[in-house]
Amino acid sequence: MTSEVFFEQIQHQLDKHLPFVAYRKPGEILVNAMLQPTDDVFTVDDYSEKGFVFAPFDSTKAAILIPLEHSKGISCQNPQIIKNNKSHTKYQALDLDREQHLVLVQKGVDAIKAGLFQKVVLSRIEKTEHTITNPIEVFNALLHHYPSAFVYCWYHPQIGFWLGATPETLIHVEGSRFKTMALAGTQKFLGTDKVVWQHKEKEEQQFVTDFIVNSLKPFANNLAISEVETIKAGNLLHLKTSISGTLNLKNTDFKQVLLALHPTPAVCGLPKEASKRFILKHEPYQREFYTGFLGELNVQLKTNRNTNRRNVENNAYASIKNVSNLFVNLRCMQILNKKTGIYVGGGITKDSNPEAEWQETVAKADVMKKVLQ
Ligand SMILES: C=C(O[C@H]1C=CC=C(C(=O)O)[C@@H]1O)C(=O)O
């Protein structure tokens, strides 16, 4: 499908107030969309469902599904840049609530020093006066600015309109094999990824690696853990450890794996329950789907077992694999009444400096602001 027709179809869906998701996986050129013909709200029950899941931070709340069987799939390769004909007004930040964030971070540091937990991720919403008249153009701009991110726009008339470009995989499962990552620690990209990391960032990232490895141990075999590396995500650098292995899902199900993982200390804290309670009590707003997860759930992938054989019989060796591609909902914004709310946070440890943590959220907000200017 041409990109013109593709974008027309999702625009039409939005005009009719019908749910859809459009997304592109990291490093790929194919942009997919799933268009739901009714405005029903489908939810995930046990994660055996097939479709696109959009799950909130608070896992006691419902995860929304655009079911494969109740939607139409469309796709296009490498979409053209849509010319910006005033999809939005000039960016104007409102309510840069620095004081409130400094107080929140200090509370987090005090709670850590009092022994309540070791790490907590504290966040804020940056509401802007920015008027978005064409969110689909913003999605198109995200696709062009962030080729190595998972870029999406998600809409349900009864729930909201979200857009994002996240660098973080929650889990990728293909058959019984899985891959995930521990992503944490942030500094601004200033032209090189050969940078020095401080103890604070190394420690906050190590908390995430240890948590993921320990959470997956009951479900996984052959765990492989990479060295820590520096990766670039937009205007930022992060520390990343890759973790992979095979899932042993005989006596358990995918839901248990997700409940064990989500929310990781990259977005919540350590220990999970104590830090989550602190977040829900002290953050002065509702995260909703920010730091939740989203992506393809139990879609089918056809693969050839023996790619060396180029004959027709090869088809006999084709196998169907169950694939899930789930990402953490970071570097995202919500559009409400044509205004934007950008969601940003950062990991707090005993060594956190409130002013530096504020600056980190300012840098993270730039990822979304870049497409709003
Ligand atoms: C919580 C966010 O980022 C997480 C992912 C990478 C680095 C992070 C950090 O350095 O604090 C956070 O753990 C966010 O972007 O809002």
The ligand as an SDF file (V2000), in Angstrom:
LIG
                    3D

 16 16  0  0  0  0  0  0  0  0999 V2000
   11.5420    6.4070   33.0420 C   0  0  0  0  0  0  0  0  0  0  0  0
   12.1570    6.7710   31.9170 C   0  0  0  0  0  0  0  0  0  0  0  0
   13.3210    6.1930   31.4750 O   0  0  0  0  0  0  0  0  0  0  0  0
   13.8140    4.9690   32.0280 C   0  0  0  0  0  0  0  0  0  0  0  0
   14.5680    4.2840   30.9580 C   0  0  0  0  0  0  0  0  0  0  0  0
   15.8870    4.5910   30.6980 C   0  0  0  0  0  0  0  0  0  0  0  0
   16.6030    5.3920   31.5940 C   0  0  0  0  0  0  0  0  0  0  0  0
   16.0670    5.7670   32.7730 C   0  0  0  0  0  0  0  0  0  0  0  0
   16.8450    6.5860   33.7580 C   0  0  0  0  0  0  0  0  0  0  0  0
   18.0230    6.8690   33.4960 O   0  0  0  0  0  0  0  0  0  0  0  0
   16.3010    6.9760   34.7800 O   0  0  0  0  0  0  0  0  0  0  0  0
   14.7210    5.2980   33.2050 C   0  0  0  0  0  0  0  0  0  0  0  0
   14.9070    4.1660   34.0040 O   0  0  0  0  0  0  0  0  0  0  0  0
   11.6190    7.8180   31.0450 C   0  0  0  0  0  0  0  0  0  0  0  0
   12.1810    8.0460   29.9660 O   0  0  0  0  0  0  0  0  0  0  0  0
   10.5850    8.4440   31.3880 O   0  0  0  0  0  0  0  0  0  0  0  0
  1  2  2  0
  2  3  1  0
  2 14  1  0
  3  4  1  0
  4  5  1  0
  4 12  1  0
  5  6  2  0
  6  7  1  0
  7  8  2  0
  8  9  1  0
  8 12  1  0
  9 10  2  0
  9 11  1  0
 12 13  1  0
 14 15  2  0
 14 16  1  0
M  END
$$$$
